[in-house]
Amino acid sequence: MQPAGTIDLGPVADRPADPDERELPRRRPFGALVGVLVAVSLTLGGSLVPAPPLTATATQLGGVGSSFAVAGDRLYVVRRVSDAAGSLTAVRLPGGEELWTSPYAPTGERIIRVDTAGPVVLISGGETTGRIRRTDAYDAGTGERLWWVPAELVVDAAAGTGYASTADPPRLRALDLATGRALWSAEPGDRFTFTAVGGPAPAAGRIPPRDAPKSETDAVGGAGGATVATGAAGSGGRLALFVRSGRVELRDARTGAVLRQANPLGAEALPLAGLSVGGVLVFWYAERGGTGLAGLDPGTLDVRWRMPYDIDGGGIGRCLALVCLSSHGDVLAVDPATGEPRWRVPGVSYVVEARGQLIGLGAVPGGLGPVRSVDPATGAEVADLHGWRTGARGDSVVTRIPIGAQHTIIGLLGPPSGALRPLGTAPEVLLTCQSGPSAIVCRTATGTLRIWAVRAER
């Protein structure tokens, strides 16, 4: 018997087509498509023919060595012209109109991440393993390249600041996102992790989502896709550093000045990672005999609560309003304000956010992949996602290729609970997809990008 709320599409190739999984037609010339839609509207009065969940609008050529990312109502495409030259194109969604194209120096294999910070868009490029080697900043309106650095930047868009860190020696540098100008640097004296206070929360001490194991990278955002980290307001211009020797520092994001520092758990507890969520600084620490979690006041660094808990290498991450702890094949969610357990999800390695939904990642054939969507209030399974693939990290689009089939089913996880909404079936194999508020973009085996407009669910 299936759990309540599960939507099982079954062996799609072996059963009659479902109305919600109808085949998506290959794109016709855009002018012809508009003409047909206008004619139908005039003939039928525009009220007798419901709009399909997905409507093909455009095709973008990608090619070998290309990669892409969807950020809001924009599609960014990097095309490799030669080993030493490439281009970056911004495309408006869902129509597919090109806005601008600028030179882009290829860095590694693909776009790893796109960050938006007001009028600046930051393109992080690197290797297929997920290692970022370079960050380029462009004017989002004109495509003019503003500056670049040969490093990965962790972006706090609310403070207008980007951070580059090194482990040997342990050093943190801050740059102005508008100009690329160096703001300050610090050497904490030991290995460290960090988070913006009250702003975008990391999953293991980084402002964007944590670096994932390769098996998880393959499960989320592989095959030419990229992670999109859109800046959120509310950082307050402060940065929290969790130093491995036990010290926690609050710094001004723009000047680097130390506002407050403390050893909140004493010299025997060593911070491993931290995040800012629910008005609390939560950090994972190690001490003799095990690991645990503690909540700190973000202004005074006083300890609000503390709990011992055996956390394995999966670490900690934000689960919307809660904090999720990975431990030996399950995930526990706790209230960041009190440390009280809320719910537990068995049989998963991580629970990750996807535009207001929660997805549990667990063991699947070939490594790690989505196994269920998770109710944010109770931790209960909403939809069985075995056989589905997710898009980029933080994306709610999912795809499924039935065994032996040459078509791809496209779906979305819908708020607020993570229910699965099948949208249609594309008549070809799609390697990866990403979604925005109004469109879904998918990459084919040849590198071609298909664009569909998405009808909002009523």
N, C-alpha and C positions, 0 to 999 in steps of 0.2 A: 504494500500500500504506500502511495506517495504521501509525503508530508503535506499538510494544508498549505495552499498557496503555490505549490509547485506547478510549473508549466512544462510539461514534457512533450516535445515535438515528435519524439519517437524517430524511427528510421524513415526520414522524410522521403527518400527515393522510393520507398516501397509502399507508399500509401497515397490516396488521392490528394491533390493539391489543396491546401487550406487557403481560404480567401485572403488571409493576412500574410500568406507566403507566396503570393503570385509572382511570376517571373517579372523582373524589371527589364523593360525593353532596352536594347542598345540605343544609344543616343542618336537621334536624328539631327540633321542640321538645325541650328538654333532658330533661324528664321522660319523654317518650315514648321518646327514645333510650335512656335508662337502663333503662326497662322492657323494651325489645326485647332489649338486651344481657343482662339478667338472665334473660329467658325462654329465650334461646338457650343460655345457660350451663347452666340447669337441665335443658333438654331433651337436650343433647348431652354433658353432663358437663364442659363447659368445655375439652375437650382436642382436639376434632375440628375446630374452626374457628380457624385461625390469625388473630391480630390483624393488621389491615392496617397498612402502614407509617405511614399518616396516618389519624386518626379525627377527624371534625368534632366540635367541642365547643361552640362559642359564636360569636355574631356581636356585634360592637360597632358602634354607630352613630358615624360620624365626621362626615361632612358637609363642605361647602365650607369651606376655610380650616383644616381640621383637620390634625394631624400626629401621629406616633406614634413610639415607640421601645421595643424589647424590651431589658430589662436583667435577665439571670438568669431568675428565675421571675416577673418582673413585666412587665406591659405598661403604659406610660404614654401617655395620650391627651390631647392638647390640643384642645379644641373652641372655636371662635369663636362667641360669643353675639352680639356686636355689634362695631363698630369699636373700642369702648373697654373691652370686657369679654370674658372667656373663662373656661374652667375647665380644671383639670388633674385627671385621674382615674387612680388606680392600680388595676390589675386583676391578680388572681392567675392564673397560668398553670399547667396548660393548661385549667382549668375555665372561666375567664372570669368569676369572681366579682369584683364591684367591692369594693375595700377601703376607699377613701375618695375624696372629691372636694373640691377646694379652688379658690378663686378664682385665676385666672391672668391677668395683664395681657398682652394680645397684644403681641408685640414682633416687628415685621417680619411674615414670612409663615409661619414654621414653627419646630418644634424642630430645632435643628442638632445638638445633642449632649446626651447624658445621662451624667453622671459619678456613681459611687457611692463614698462614703467613710464606711464604718462606718454609723452611724445616719442619715447625711445623704445626700439625693439632690439633685444639682444639675442644673437644667434650663437649658440655654443656648439662647436663642431669637434668631432673626435673619431674614435675607433668603434668598430662593431661591438666590442666588449663593454662599451659604455664609458670608457675613459675620455674625458674632455681635455683637449689640447689647446683650444683657442676660443676666445670670445670676441665677437665683432658687434659693435653698436651702430645702428642705422637710425636715421630720422624716419619715423613711421609714416609720415605724410609724403615725403619726397623720395625716399630711398637713398639719400646721401649717406655715405659711410662716415661716421663721426669719429670713431677711434677703435682701436683693438688692442688686446693684450694676449700674450702667449700663455694663457692660464685659464683655469676654470674659475668663474665668478659665482658666488652665492649671492643672490639678489634680494635685497630688502627694498622693494619698490616704494613703500610708504615713507621711508627715510631718504630715498634717493641715493642709496649707498650700495655698493657691491663689495664683496669680500673675497680675497684670495688668500689661501693658507698653504703652508708647507709644514711637513712633519720633521724634517731634519735640516736645519734646526727648527724647532717649533716657532712659527712666526705667523702673524696675521696682518694683512694689509687691507686698508679700506680705500676705495676709489669713488669719486663722484660719477654717478651714472650719466649725467648730461654731458660731461666733458672728458671723462676718463682720467681726470686729474687725481693724483695721489693725495689723500686726505690725512692719513696717519698710518703708523705701523706699530706693532707691539710684539714683544717676545715674552710669553707667559712663563718660560722656564721649564715647561713640561708639556707633554701632549695634551690637547684640549679639544673640546667640541663647543659649539655655540648656537645661539638662537636669538632672533629678534624678540623683544619682550612685547607681548600682546599682538604681534603681527603674524605673518605666515609661519605656521608651526612646522618644525621638522619631524622626521620619524626616528632619527637617531642622531640628534645633535647638529643637524644641518637645516638651513632655512628651507630649501626645496626638499623634496622627498629624499630619503637616505639612499646611498649607494647600495644597490641590491646585488645579491649573488647572481652569477651568470644565468643560472636556471630560471631565476625570477625575471631577469632582463629578457630572456627569450619569451617568457610568458606574457609580459606586458611591454608593448612598444617596440618589438623587434621588426625585422624586415623593412627597414627604411622609414620607420616612423620615429617620432620624437616626443619627448615629454614637454608639456606646456605648463609653465608656472606663472600664472597671472598674479601680479602683485595685489595685496589687499591692504586697505587702510588700517591704521590703528597701532602701529608699532611704538608710537610715542618717542621714537628716536633713541631708543636704548637697546643695548646688546648685552646678553648674558653669556659669559664664558665659564665653562665647567672644566677646570684644570685637573689633570689626572692626579696631582699631588694632594688634592682635597679642597683646594681653594675655589670659591665661586666669586666672580667679579661682575659688577654692573658697570658698563661703560656707556658714554655718550656716543651714539652712532656716527656723528659727524666730526667730533673732535678726538675721540678715543680716550677722553679723560675718564679716570676711574671714579665713579660716583659712590660706590660702596663695595667692600669686599669682606668675605667671611669664610671661615671653615665651619659650616653649619653642623656637620656631623662629626667633627673632630678629625684628628690626623689619621685615624684608622680606616675611615671610609673614603674610598677613591671614586670620584665621579667618572662614569663611563660615557654617558650621553644625557642630553636634556632637551626639553621642549617647553613651549609656552602655550598653555591652553586653559580656558575657563578662568582667567585672572590669576593663575597660579603658575609658578615655575616648577615643573616636575622633572626630577632627574633619577636616573638609574645608577646605582652605585655598587661597588664590590667591597666587601670587608672579609676579615678572617671568618671562614665558616660558610660563606655564601654571598648572595646578592640581595638587593632590595630596592625599594622605591621610596622617594620622599617628596613632599610638596613644600615649596618655599613661598613666603610672601614676596612678590616681585619688587616691592619697595624697600623692605628692611632686610631681606634674606633670612628672616626668622623661620624656624621649622613649624609648619602648620600640622603636619602629620608624617608618619613614617611607618612602613610595613616591610618586614622581611618577605622576600618572594624569590623563588628559584627561577630566574629569567635566563633562557639560553641565548644562543648567538643571534636569534631573531630580534632581540632587543625590544624597544618600546616604540610606539607610534601613536599618532592621533587618530581616533575613530570619531570624527565629527566633534561632539561635545565631550567625549570621554577619552581615556587613555587606554590603549591596548597593549598587553604584555604577552609576548610569545614565549611559550614554555613547553618544551617536550611534547609537541603534537597537539597542543590546543592553545587558544587565545583567551585571556581573561581581560574584561573591560572594567575599569574602575573610575569612580567619580574623582576628577582632579581636585575638587574643593575639599573633599574629606578623606579620600583614599579608600572609600567603601566599595567593595565589589558590586557590580551591577548585573553582569551576565557572563557566561562562558560559552565559547564555541569549540566543541571537540572536533578533532580530525582535520584541523587546518594549521598551517605554519604561520600565516600572516593574515590580518584583516586590513585592507587598504581602502582609502576613500576614492569615490568616483562620482563627482558632482552631486554630493548630497546622498549618495548610496554607499553601502559598504559591501565589499566583495571579499570572500574568504578564498585564499590561495592555499592549495594543498597538493599532495602527490597525485600526478596524472601520468599516463604513459609518456615517456620522454623527459620527465623532469617535474617542474612545478607549474601549476596553472590554476585557473578559476574552478572552484568546485561548487560554490553556492553564493547567492546574495543573502545578506544578513540584515534582519530587521534592526534598525538602530536603537529601538526602544527596549527590545527583549533579547536580542541575539539569536532569535529563532531563524531557521531557514525559510526564505521566501521563495526562491526559485533554484532548482537544481541546474547548475551550469556545467556539469560534466559534458565534454564534447564541444563546448563553446570556447572561443578565444576572446580575450579582451584587446582593446586598442592600446593607446599610450597610457602611461600611468596617470590616474586621475580622470580617465575618460569612461563614460557610461555606455559606449557602443560595444556590442559583442557580435561575433560572427561564428558561423558553423558550416563546415563542409562535410556533408554526409559521406560515409565510406564509399569510395569508388565513383563518386559523383564529380561532375565538372561544373557545378554551380555552387553558389555561396549564399546562405541565409544570413540576412542582416537583421539585428534587433537592437533595442535600447533598454536599459534598466531605468524604470521610471520612478520618480519620487512619489511619496516620501519613503516607501518601504523597500524599494528595489525589485518591484514586480517586472517580469520580462515581457516586453512588448515587441513581438515579431513585426517587422516592417515590410519585408519582401524578399525575393530571391533574385540575385544577379546571375545571369546565364554564363558565368565564367568563374574561375578560381581567383579569389582575392587574397593577397598575402597579408594585408593589414589594413585597418580602417581607423579613422579618427572622426570625431564629430564636433560641431559647434552648435550654437543656438538654433541655426536655420539650415544646416547642411551636414551631410556625411561625405567624406572623401575617402576613397579606397584605392589602393595600389594593386595593379595586376602583376602577373609574372614577368611581363615585358617592361615594367616600370611606368606604364601608362596610369594616369590618375583619373578615376571616374568621380564625378561630382553629382550628388543628388540633393534636391531641396527636400526638407523634412516638414511634413504637415504636423502642426502641434496637436497633441491629443486633447480631445474635448471631454 
